[in-house]
């Protein structure tokens, strides 16, 4: 007659896999109520952060569009790079260059090389346009400083972006004005000191030849 199996001893140690499952189940059971509270908060925080970022981007783009359409928009120095450049361009074409300085300095401080180069290029273009207007009125004493400051800004733009061809070309234009009106150089000089390395090789400091 076969022997009957002895009942399982509930006090015997469980195999390691069973113990692991039992431990995980206990941990999950203990942490589940807390997770059910925390997870919705985390998801809500992520959704709010994403929504705020999208709202800020949309607002920035709208302000840039308004400035490009000729509508004045107040812009703080800590605003986004693109918005600062748009504001600088708006001010530059309206002969309000003094107001651009804090914005350009903000771009320099944050190390925004591309935006800073673009901003200085825009400001330099405004100075060159003003210099041409003054030259047409034979107001050379007023035109000289504008040319000098424009050359400085073009150089600073090229320091940040050596491949910035438009800035190279316009620096050449400003340098030709110095050649055509040597009294500019005698009276005002070039206040920007020599750079530690040559920024470009194809445009000399004072080009010769025809325009």
C-alpha positions in Angstrom: 0.0 0.0 0.0 1.5 3.3 -1.0 2.5 5.7 1.7 0.4 8.9 1.9 2.2 12.1 1.3 2.9 14.1 4.4 1.3 17.5 4.5 3.5 20.4 3.5 5.3 22.1 6.4 4.4 25.7 6.3 7.4 26.6 8.4 9.9 25.2 5.8 11.9 27.9 3.9 10.5 28.9 0.6 12.6 28.6 -2.6 14.5 31.8 -3.4 12.3 32.7 -6.4 9.2 32.4 -4.3 10.7 34.5 -1.6 11.7 37.1 -4.2 8.1 37.2 -5.6 6.7 37.5 -2.2 9.0 40.3 -1.3 8.3 42.3 -4.5 4.6 41.8 -4.0 4.8 43.1 -0.5 6.9 46.1 -1.6 4.4 46.9 -4.4 1.5 46.6 -2.1 3.1 49.0 0.4 4.2 51.6 -2.2 1.1 51.4 -4.4 -1.0 53.9 -2.5 1.9 56.4 -2.5 2.5 56.0 -6.2 -1.2 56.5 -6.9 -0.9 59.9 -5.3 2.6 61.0 -6.6 2.3 59.9 -10.2 -0.6 62.2 -11.2 1.3 65.1 -9.6 4.4 64.3 -11.6 2.5 64.0 -14.8 0.6 67.2 -14.1 3.9 69.1 -13.4 5.5 67.8 -16.7 2.4 68.8 -18.6 2.4 72.3 -17.1 6.1 72.8 -17.8 5.6 71.8 -21.4 2.6 74.0 -21.8 4.5 77.0 -20.2 7.4 76.4 -22.6 5.1 76.3 -25.6 3.3 79.4 -24.4 6.5 81.4 -24.0 7.7 80.3 -27.4 4.5 81.4 -29.0 4.6 84.7 -27.2 8.2 85.3 -28.3 7.4 84.6 -31.9 4.3 86.9 -31.8 6.5 89.7 -30.4 9.1 89.2 -33.1 6.4 89.3 -35.7 5.0 92.6 -34.3 8.5 94.2 -34.2 9.2 93.1 -37.8 5.8 94.6 -38.8 7.0 98.0 -37.3 5.0 97.8 -34.1 6.9 98.8 -31.0 7.2 96.1 -28.3 9.1 96.6 -25.0 11.7 93.9 -24.6 13.7 93.2 -21.4 17.4 92.5 -21.6 16.8 88.9 -20.4 14.5 88.1 -23.3 15.2 85.4 -25.8 18.1 85.9 -28.3 15.8 86.2 -31.3 13.6 88.7 -29.6 16.5 90.9 -28.6 17.8 90.9 -32.2 14.4 91.8 -33.5 14.2 94.7 -31.0 17.7 95.9 -31.9 16.8 95.9 -35.6 13.6 97.8 -34.8 15.5 100.5 -32.9 18.4 100.7 -35.3 16.3 101.6 -38.3 14.6 104.4 -36.3 17.9 106.1 -35.2 17.5 104.9 -31.6 20.9 103.2 -31.4 21.5 104.4 -27.8 18.7 102.1 -26.7 20.3 99.1 -28.4 23.5 99.1 -26.2 22.0 97.3 -23.1 20.4 94.7 -25.4 23.7 94.0 -27.2 25.6 93.8 -24.0 23.1 91.3 -22.7 23.7 89.0 -25.7 27.5 89.4 -25.1 27.2 88.5 -21.4 25.2 85.3 -22.1 27.7 84.2 -24.8 25.1 84.3 -27.6 27.8 84.6 -30.4 25.5 84.3 -33.4 22.8 86.6 -32.1 25.4 89.1 -30.9 27.1 89.1 -34.3 23.7 89.7 -36.0 22.8 92.5 -33.6 26.2 94.3 -34.1 25.8 94.0 -37.8 22.4 95.6 -37.7 23.6 98.4 -35.6 26.7 99.0 -37.8 24.5 99.1 -40.9 22.4 101.9 -39.2 25.6 103.9 -38.5 26.8 103.5 -42.1 23.4 104.7 -43.4 23.6 107.7 -41.1 27.2 108.4 -42.2 26.1 108.5 -45.8 23.4 111.0 -45.0 25.8 113.2 -43.1 28.4 113.0 -45.9 25.7 114.1 -48.5 25.1 117.1 -46.3 28.9 117.7 -46.0 28.8 117.2 -42.2 32.0 115.2 -42.1 32.7 116.0 -38.5 29.5 114.1 -37.6 30.0 111.4 -40.1 33.5 110.3 -39.0 32.5 108.9 -35.6 29.6 106.9 -37.2 32.0 105.3 -39.6 34.5 104.5 -36.9 31.8 102.9 -34.6 30.4 101.0 -37.6 33.8 99.5 -38.3 34.2 98.5 -34.7 30.8 96.7 -34.7 31.5 94.9 -38.0 34.8 93.7 -36.5 33.1 92.5 -33.3 30.5 90.7 -35.5 33.3 89.0 -37.4 35.0 88.0 -34.1 31.9 86.1 -33.2 31.2 84.7 -36.7 34.3 84.8 -39.0 32.2 83.4 -41.9 29.7 86.3 -41.7 30.2 87.4 -45.3 27.8 90.4 -45.3 29.7 91.8 -42.3 33.0 91.4 -44.2 31.6 93.2 -47.2 30.2 96.1 -45.3 33.4 96.4 -43.3 35.1 96.9 -46.7 32.6 99.6 -47.5 33.3 101.4 -44.2 37.0 101.1 -44.8 36.6 102.6 -48.3 34.9 105.6 -46.7 38.0 106.0 -44.5 40.1 105.9 -47.7 37.9 108.4 -49.5 37.8 110.7 -46.5 41.2 110.4 -44.8 40.2 113.1 -42.3 38.0 110.6 -40.6 41.1 108.5 -39.7 43.2 111.6 -38.7 40.5 113.0 -36.4 38.9 109.9 -35.0 41.2 106.9 -35.7 40.1 103.4 -35.2 39.4 103.0 -31.5 39.2 99.2 -31.6 42.7 97.9 -30.8 44.4 95.3 -32.9 42.9 91.8 -32.4 45.0 89.0 -31.0 44.5 87.0 -34.2 43.6 87.9 -37.8 39.9 87.5 -38.4 40.1 87.3 -42.2 42.8 87.6 -44.9 40.9 88.7 -48.0 39.9 92.1 -46.8 42.7 94.5 -45.7 42.2 97.2 -43.2 42.1 100.0 -45.8 41.3 98.5 -49.2 42.7 100.0 -52.3 41.2 100.1 -55.8 37.7 101.0 -57.0 34.6 100.4 -55.1 
